Amino acid sequence: MTSIPRRPLRRMAGATLILMAGALLTSQVVAAPAARAALTQTDSGVIGWEGDQDAVIAHQDGSFDVRAGKNVNVRFGIYSNPATVQWSNAGGYYPALVTRFERDSSTVTITSFGDRTTVGGNDFVAVYSRVSVHNHDTAAHTLDPAPSGSLLPLNPASNTVAAGQTVNHDYVMAVDRFGAGYAWPSDTSLVAAGGYDAHYQHMTSYWDGRLAAIAQIDVPDQRLNDAYKAGFIYTQIVKDGNNLNVGENNYDRLFDHDLVGILANLFEQGDLGNAKAYLATLFQNEYPDAGYKFSWPWALYLEKTGDTQYVSAHFADLRAGAHAIQTAATGPGGTMKTSNAVDSQGNWTVDDQSALTGLLAYRYISERLGNTTETAWAKNEYATLFAAVNKELQATVSANNLSYVPCAVDVPNAANRCFGSTNDANWASSLLFGRWNWDGLLFGADPTGPMATLLDATYQAGFAHLSGLPAHTYGGYPGYSTAYNAGYGEAALAGKKYRSEGIYDYLFMINNTQSGPYSWWEGIPTAGPTSWTPGAHATAGTGSSPHMWGQANNSKVLLDSLIAEKGDGQVIVGRGIPNEWLAPGRTVKASNYPITGNQRMGVSLTSTGKTVSLALSGDAPAGGVQFSVPAFIGNIAATSAGTVDAVNGTVTLPRGTTTVTVTLTSAPADRDLGGVDLDAYCRSIGDKGVSRDGDTAGSWKCVTQDGVHVGLSMDQACAWQYRTTAGVLSHSSDPNDVNSWKCYSAA
């Protein structure tokens, strides 16, 4: 493990606050000499290229901040302070950010993306921008894109747009040199390196190729599919070389326990081609839990690749890290030492859980390498620490009549920031950052003691303690929410009552707290309606946006909710699938998922409501499959294959079984939420309104600004209408009835 300078504390109430003032969002309306880049704007996303040094920070008005020694803000004066603006990823997930708004009876679209461009034998990241003006009026309009002077025009285009016509204005600017010191390309050579369309094609092909190498998901809410892909891409853009940095604004370097979590997610996704270089960057000198969990990403690497030779070569470091846990167990009753794990001093449960997770991972590695001495030591040390933690926690729970696992082993939550500060998400710190409940289970943890038996009750107590917040957020630091919101639901996969919470939490984030397209600030003090539609968004932020540790945790809980592998080779399928996704006609898929022995597999779930079917594809998992959907708990009537555990809701399939149909005692009930204002929804996505074009269920259309009738997503309309109710989908009870639609969620 290497060492780097210590960072400022994070997740603090006093962290730098970045406010979304109306003037900040709407003042950039005229062309002007380039201003210095300001990295404190709440609406913040990134565009760039894999491994670049200084990715561009983009904003909803189409402007972007260029660093890399240039330090300018590039803008388009055509942006006219619209009442509403749409901001999204091109294609749903590409790192090409699209700003769309209305001006002078015309639809203006600004799209910018980064592409790796070689000029004169040197590699650069160039940002390509297109300002597209579509005139949907009956008369010509003159609209000048008014770009900053640092943008180079790529095509001749008139500012006058005839009625019914579209004019594209294309530009380019070199923004990064991958940390090198060679000269920037000349204007002439950069323009000669190709136009917008060719570079857009190269960009999309590259990222689709990168995505093809990792596990793929296909779930009923398309926004989750897109967020998963975008999160992976942003991770590659934010990293510098092989350094998996956390952010571009404020957190543009490695952080120790962040890196552990980012690596774990990448390895579970199957992004293993550069794994050795990533593992070489692991270090610990900031938060003790990073050292305690040092062996965890190594265990995942070994599990997925079987590369015993490489892991053996680094076993001395792994041994030193694991044995340091024993030395650090100087806290109350032999628990872990006092630390600043939640950015204030205490005997935090997250440290104890992290140490237990690290010991489980080290035991797995020792067993796989055939080191019987270290395997025995790890088992004994785990048992000793586990007993100490359980004893201390039980004493605190009993002495204070608690119904939950406290965030510190020796005092109730009211004695520290977890409940002592209003809406402080650190009450859930051990549910994510400790990793023991779920990731420990995957590596053989025995789910006993208060950390297991009080798991569901801890979620219940924490949610009940929040003040004035909607469901499916954990609070902030303090405040409304965080970038880790979905990740906090991970431990619930080991329980019963809240197994789908991680997915619900992710949907809450998409509906309510984005600060850029599929981007979130680490801390989100406030959120609400803004000029960016549809949905609500962050109105203040702390940390960085996007925040890649938060995004890694969100992607991980989403994937684990569908499919997760245990250390013994058994694969758990469906553990967090919401009841809403079991409605007739819905499907849930995961493919190219990495399993033991450098193999890949896939799963596909379909449902009739009363039956749920699973089909496996690809390589067979060594330990068979545990089919474990939340709707199965106490609700299995029959199965076509496997062994049933009715109480826990599992069907265990032996290796080689590829299909199974589980019949439920009763189909999951849903809750009718009511109707949806389709006209308002269509306007929220930039269209003029809605039209009923017939009498069948599919007759509802959005009408674009130039009068074209286009299909609309009822699922997305329902999610927009009921944005604080997670898991909302749509259903038509009669395909021949235009009024048969309803919005629903689980009962």
N, C-alpha and C positions, 0 to 999 in steps of 0.2 A: 504494500500500500504506500502511495506517495503522499506528499503533503503540499498544500498550497495555503496562501494567506487566508485568515479567517474573514468571513463575511459579516456584514451587519445583521442583527437579529431580524427575523421576519415573523409574520403573523401577529404583529403587535398592534395594539389599539392606536399607538402613536405613529404608525407607519405613514410615509408620505401619501397624502390623499390627492387623487387626481380627479377633478370635478368636470362634469360635462355641462358647462355653461352654454346657454343658447348662442351667445355671441361667439364662443369658441368654434362652434360648429358652422356658423353661417356668415362669418366675416370674410371668407376668401372668395371674392366675387369678381375681381378684375385682374387682368394680367399685370404683372409687376416684376421688377428685378427679383431674382430668387432670394428668399429670406433664409436665415439660418434654420436648420431643422430643430423643431421643438418636440421632444419625445414624451411630453406629458399630456397628450390629448387622450381623452377617455376612449373614443372610438379608434381602436388600434388593431390592425392585422399585420401580416407579413407577406411579402412576395420576395422571391429570390431563387437560389439554386442549392442543391445538396452540398453541404460542407462549405458554403461561402463564409467569408469573414464577417461581413456586416450586411445582413439582409435589410431590405428596404421596409420601412414601417409605413403602412398604408392607412388611409382614412376614408370615411364614408362619402366625402365630397369629391373623391377621385384624386385627391392630392396624396403625395407620399414624401417621406423624409429620407434623404440620401445621406449616408455617413461616409465611411471609408476615406476620410480626409476631405471630402467635398463639403459636407455639412450644409446642405441646402434643402429647402422645402420646395418641391415641384408641384405646381398647381395649374388648374384650368379655369380661366375667368368666366367661362360659359356657365359654371355652376352658379345658380341664381337664387339661393335661399328658398328652395321649394318647400311647400308645406309638408310634403312627404317625399321620401326617397327610399328606393330599394337597394340593398347592398348584399351581394351574394357571391358565391364561388361559381365561375363558369363551369357548366357541366355538372354542377352540384357539389364538386369536391376539388377541382383543380385549383392550384395556387395562382389563379387569374381572377382578380377581384373586380367585380362588376358593379358600377354605380349607375342607377337608372332613375331619371326624373323627367318631369314635364316642364317645358318652357316654350312660350310663344307658339302654341298649337303644334308643338313638335316633341317627340320623344328623344331625349338625349341619353346616350349610353356611353360611359367611360369605362374601358376595360384595360387593365394593366397587368403584366406578368413578367417574370424573369426567365431568361434563357441563358444557358452557357454558350458563349460565343468565342470562337478562336479567331484572333486578328493578329497577323504578323507573327504567328507561332506562339502567342501568349493567350492564356485563357482569361476571360472576363465574364462577369454577369452583366448582361444588358437588360434594361427594362424596356419593353415594347408596350406602347399605349395606343389605343384607338379611341377616338371620339367619333361616335356614330350619331348622326342627326337624321331622324326620320320625320319628315313633314307630313302630318296627317290632316292638314288644312286644304282648302280649295284654292289658296293663293300662295305664291312663293314667299319664303321667309329668309332673312339673312341672319345667320348665327355664327359668330366667330368663336372658335374654341378658346382663343386667347391663352395659349400655353406659355408656361415659363420659358425664358430664353435659353435655358440649359437643355431643352428638348430639341432634337434634330428632326426636321420633317423628313418623312420617307416617301411621300407621294404628293403630287400637286392636286389640290382639291379646292373647289369653290366654296366660299362661305354662304353663297346663295343656294337654297335648296328648293327646287320646283315642287309644286303640289304633288303629293303622293309619292315623292321620291326620297331616297336615302343617300347621304354623302358621308364617306368615311375619311377621317383625317388621321394618318398614322405617324407615330413619332418613336424615337429611340434615344436612350441615354445609357452610357456605361456607368455602372454603379458600384462594382466591386471587382477586386483583383485577387480574390482567394488568399489574402494576406501577403501577397508578393509586393515587391517594390518597383517593378518595371513600369515604364511610362504608360499613361492612358492612351488608347488608340486615337488617331486623328479623326476628325469629323468625317472626312471623306472615306476613310477605310471602314469606319463603323457603319455608315450608310450603305456601303458596297457589300457588307457582310450578309445582306438578305433582308427581305421585307417581313412585315407583320405576319402574314399568313403562313409562310414557311417556318418561321420560328415558333408560331403557335402550334403547328403540327408537331414539330420536334419536341416541344415542351410536353404536350399531352401524351405522346408516344413514350417518352422517357418515364413519366410518372406512372402510366399504366403498366409499364414493364416492371417498375419497382413494386407496385402493388401486387402484381401477379405472383411475386415470390413469397408473399406472406399469407396467413390465414384470411379467408374471405368470409364475410357474413352477408346474409340476405334476410332481413326481418321485415315485418309488416309496415313499420314506420320508416319510410325511405330516408328521412332526415338522420336517423341513427346510422344507416349504412354510409351516408355521405360524411357524417361527422367522424366516423371511424377512419375512413380513408383520408380525410383532410388532416386528422390528428397525426397520422403516420407521416404524411408529406411535410407538415409543419415541423415535425421533429427533425427531419433530415435537413430542412432549410435553416433552422435555428442552430443546429450544431456547427461548430467551427472545425473543419477538418474531421478528426475523429472524436473531438470533445463534444459530448452531448450536453450542451449548455441548456439552461432553463428558459431563457428569454432573450430578446433582443433589446428591450428597453428596461434597464435597471438590473437585470439578472444575466448579463451576457458573459457567463463563465460557468465552470463546473461547481456544483455544490454536492457535498458528500452523500447525505441520505436521499437527496433528489436523484442522484445518479443511480443509486441502487434500484430505486423504483422504476426509473426509465428503462434501465437494462432488463429488469425482470419482464416488463411488458413487451419489449422488443423480442426477447428470446421466446416468450410464450406465443407471440405472433408468428415466429419462424423467421425473423430477420437475423439470420445467423452468418451471412457471408462475411461480415466484418467483425464478428463476435470477439475474436482474439484481440484486435486493436482496441475495442471498447473495454474489455476486461482489464487491459493494461492501464486504463485511466482511473480505475477505482482507487479511492483514498479515504482517509478519515482523519479529520482534525477539528471538526466543527461541532457535530452532534454525536454523542456516544452511540446512539442506535444505529448509525451507519456502520460502525465497526462491528457491532453485535450481529448485524445482518450481512456482513461481508461475504459469508459463504453461500448466501441464498442465490444470487445470480450465477455463481459458479456451479451450484447444484443443478440449476435449470439448464445451463449450458451442457453439462454432462448428461443430464436426462435426455435432452433432445438430440444430441449428436453422438453420444457414446464415446467421445474422444478422451479416453482414459490417459493416453500418453501426455497430452497437453496439460490436463489437470494434475497429473502426477508431478509434472515438472514444476508446478507452483504449489505443491502440497505444503511446503514449509511455511509459506505465507498464510495458507488456510489454517494450518495448525496453530500458528502464533495468534491469529485473530480469534480462533475459537477458545484457546486457553486464556486469553485476556478477559474473557467473560467471567471465568472463575475468579480472577483477581479483582474484578470490578464489582463483585457481589458483596458490597459492604454497606448496603442499605438496611432498613429496618428488618430484623429477623432473617438476614441473609439474602434479601432481595437486592436488586441492582442499585448502584450508588446514585446519589442526588445528581440531577443534571438540569439543563435548560431545554429539555426536549420540546416543550411547548412554549419556548421563548420566555420562560420565567423558571426560577429554581423550584425544584420539588422532587419527590420520590415518585416519579411518573410511571403509571402502569404500562405505558407504551414502551418504556425501556425494558421492563421485565418481559413483555411479550416479544419484543424484538430479539432479546437474548435467547428466549426459548425457541423462536423460529430459526435463529442462527445455529443453535445446537442441533436442531432436527436436520437442517440442511447439511451440517458438517458430518453428522452421523451417516446420512445418506451417501455422501461422498466417500467416507471411510469404508463403508460397506462395499460400494461399487469398486473401490480400489483394492479390496481384500486386506485392508489394514485392520486386523482384529483387535490390536491393542487400542488404537484410537477409537474404534467403534465402541468398545467396552467403556472407554473413558467418557465418550460423548453420551452414551446411555445413562451412565451413572450421574454425570454432571447435570444432565437434563432432569433426571428424577429428583435430584437434590434441590435444584432451583425451582422446579415445578411445585414441589411440596412447600417450599418456603413462601412462594408467591401465593399459593392457595391459602395457606395458613394466615398470612398477613391480611390478605383481602377479606377472608371470612371474618377475621377479628374486627376489621373496620366496618364491614357490613353489619355484623351483629351488634357492635357497640353503639352504632348510630341508627339502627333500625332502617337500613337502606334497602331499597328494592332493586338496586342497580349496581353494576361494577363501577366504582369510583375511578376518576381519571388519575388519581394518585393513590398508591396502595395504602397510605397511612391516615388519610383524612377524607371526609365527605366532600363532594363537589362544592358545597357552599363555602368551604374554607379556602378556596382558590378561585382562579379565574373561570373555571369551567361552568359553575353556576353563579359565582360571585359577580360576574360581569354579564350584563343582559345580552342575550343572543350571541354568545361566544361559542363558536363551533368546536372548540377544543374539548368539550365534553365527549366528543366522538373520536378523539385522537387515537386511542388504542384500537378502535374499530377499523381503522385504515392502516396507520403507520406501524402498529405493532405486528400485524400480519399473522398472528398466531391462530386466530379463530378459523380462517379459511385456508391460507397458504400453509399454515402449520398442519392443518387437517390433511392437506394434499401430500405432505411429507410424513404422515404417520402419527400425528398428535392424537392422544386419547382425549376425547372431548368430555372431560369430567371437571369437577370443581366449579367455583362460582363464575369464572370467566366463560364457561360453557353454559351452565344452568341458568345464569342470569342474562344471557345474551339478548334474547328478545325483550326482556324487561328493561334492559339498558337503553335500547332504542325507544321503547315506549316512554320511559321516564325523561329521556333527553328531549324528545319531541314535545312532551307535555310542558317542559320548563320554558320553552321558547315563548316569546311575547310578541303578539301582533304579526306573526309571519304565517304565510300559507303552508300547506303540507308540502313535504318533499324537499325542504331545505333545512340545513342544520345550523343556520346562523352564519355569521362572518367572524371577523377578528377585531372587534365585534361588528355586527351588521347583518345584512340581508342574506348573503351567501358567499361561496368561495369557488375557486376553480377545482377544488377537490370534492365538490358536492356529491357526484356520483360515486367516487371512490369510497366515501364514507359508508356506502351501502355494501361494501365487499364482505365484511364480517357476517352480514345477515345471511349470506349463502350457506353458512354453517348452522343456521337456526331453522325455525319453521315459519314463524309468523310474517317475517319481512323479507323473504327470499327474493322477491322481485323489486325490492327497494332500490337497488343500484340502477336498474333500468328506468324506474319511475323518476329517480333523482336526475338522471341524465336528460330525460325529456323535459323536466322542469328547467334545467339549464338552457336547453335549446329554446324553450318558449319564453323565458323571462330574463336571462342574464348575459347574453352574448355581448361582447364589446367589439367584436369583429366577426366576420363570417366564420362560425365554428371556432371562435377564440374567446377566451375568458381571462380576466384579471385574477391574480391569486386571491386577493381579498376584494369583495364586492360590498361596500358599505350600504349602497342604495341602488335601486333599480326601479324602472317604471316605463310608461309610454314615452317615446321620443319621436322625432320626425322620421326615424328609420322604421319602416313598416315592412311586413306584418310583425306582430308580437311586441313584447316589452324588452328592454335592454338595460344593461348597466348604465347608471348615471354617475357613478364614481368608481374608482378602482385603486388598488394598491398592489405593488409587486411588479409583475410584468404581464403583458398581453400580446400574443398568447403565452400561456404558462405551461411549459411542456411536461413538468412533473404532474401537474393537475390533469393534463390531457392524457398522460400515460395511464394514470389510475382510472380515469373514466373509460378508456378503451379496454383496459384489462378487466374491469368488472363486467363490461358488456360482453366481451368474449367469453369470460369464465361463466357467465350466466347461461351461455349456450353449450359450451364444451370446455372441459378442463381435465388434465391428466394428473393422476396421482403418481407418487414415486414408485409404487409397485406395478405400474403399467396399466392399471385400470383407468378407463376414461369415464368421467361423469358427464352425462348429457341432459340438458334441459333444466338445470338446477334453479335458474332464476327466471324462467320464462313466465311472463304475466298471463293471467287467465284470459285477458282480452285477446291474446294471440292464438287462443285455442278455438276461436269462433269458426264455424264452418267456412271453408274456402280459404282460410289463412294458411300460410306456410312459413316455416322458420328453417333456415339453412345455414350451415357453416361448411366450408371446404378448405382443402389444403392446410389443415391443422397439423402442426408438427407433433409427433409422438415418438416414444422411445425407439432408439435404433436408427435415427435419421430417416424416419418414415413419415408419411402424410396420410390423413384420413379425412372423410367428410361425413356429415349427418344431414338428414332431411326429415322434418317433422310436419305431418299433416293431421288435420282433425276434422271430425264431423260434429264436434260438440260433445257427444257421448263417448266417442272413441278417439284415441290419439295413437297415431302410427309413426314408427321410426324406421328409417332405412339408412344403413351404413354403406359407405363407399370408400374406395382406396384401400390402404393397408389395414390389416386387422390388428387392433391393440393387443399387446401381449397379455394384459390382465383382464380382458373382456370389457364389458360396458355395464355401468350402473345408470339405468334410465330413471331419472329422479326429477320429475316436474312438480312444482308446488301444488297443482291441482290434484296430484295423486295422494296427498297425505290423508289417510283415513277414508279414501274414496275409490279404491281399486276393487272392481267387481270380478274381473277376470283378465287373463293375459294369454296371448297365443304362444308365448315362449318365456323361459326364464323363471326365476324364483322371486316370489312376492314378499316384501315386508310391508304389510298394510299400514302399520302404525306410522312408520317413517316415510311411507309413500315412495318406495323404490322397487324397481324390477331389475334384478341382476341377471345379465346375459353372459353366458360363457363365450370364450374366444371362438370365433367362427360363425356365430349367429349374426345374421346381417339384417333381419327384419323382425319386427314385433308390433303387435297391435294390442294396446291396453284399453279395456272397456271400463268406463267409470261408473260408479254407482249412480251419480247424478252429474249432468253437464254443469260446468261453471256458470253461475248466475251472473247476469250483467245488470247494470243500472242505467236506465233511460235518462239521459241528461236533458233532453229536450231538443228543440230545433236549432237552426243556425241561420244567421243573417248573411245569406249568400251575396247579396248586393254589396254589403260592407266588406265582406271578405275579398271579393273581386277588386274593389277599390284599394284595399290594403296592399295588394300585390301589384298595383300600378295600372290596373285596367279601369274602364269607365263604369262598369257595373255588371249586373247579371242579366241573362236572358233565358226565358223558358221557351225552348224551341220545339216542343212536342209534349206528349203525354207519358212517355216512358221514363224510367228512373234515370236514364242517361241523357235526358233532354236539357239539363241545366248547363249553361255555358257562360263563361266570362266573355265580355265584349271588350276587345282591345281599344286603344285610343283612336285607331283608324277604322273601327267598326267591324273588325273580324271576330267571328264567334269561335272561341277555342274551348277545349275541354278543361275541366277543373277537377282538382282532387278533393273529394268529399272528406277524406281522412284529414287532409291538411286544413280544410275549412273548419272541421270540428275541433281540431287541436288549437286553432286560432281562437275560436269562440270560447273555449273552456281551457285557457292557457295555464291556469293554476291547478287543473285536475289532470294528473299524469295518466298516461296510457289510453287517452281518448282516441277512439276510432269511429268509423261510420258503418252503417248497415242499412241496406234496402230490403224491406220485407217482401216487396213485390216488384220485379223488374219491369212490369208493365204499368206501374203507378208512379207518376212523377213526384207525388207527395209522400212516398213510402220511406223516405230517408229518416234516420234518427242518429243522434250522436250517443255513444255509450261508453261506459268504463266498467271495470269489475265491480260487482256488488260489495 
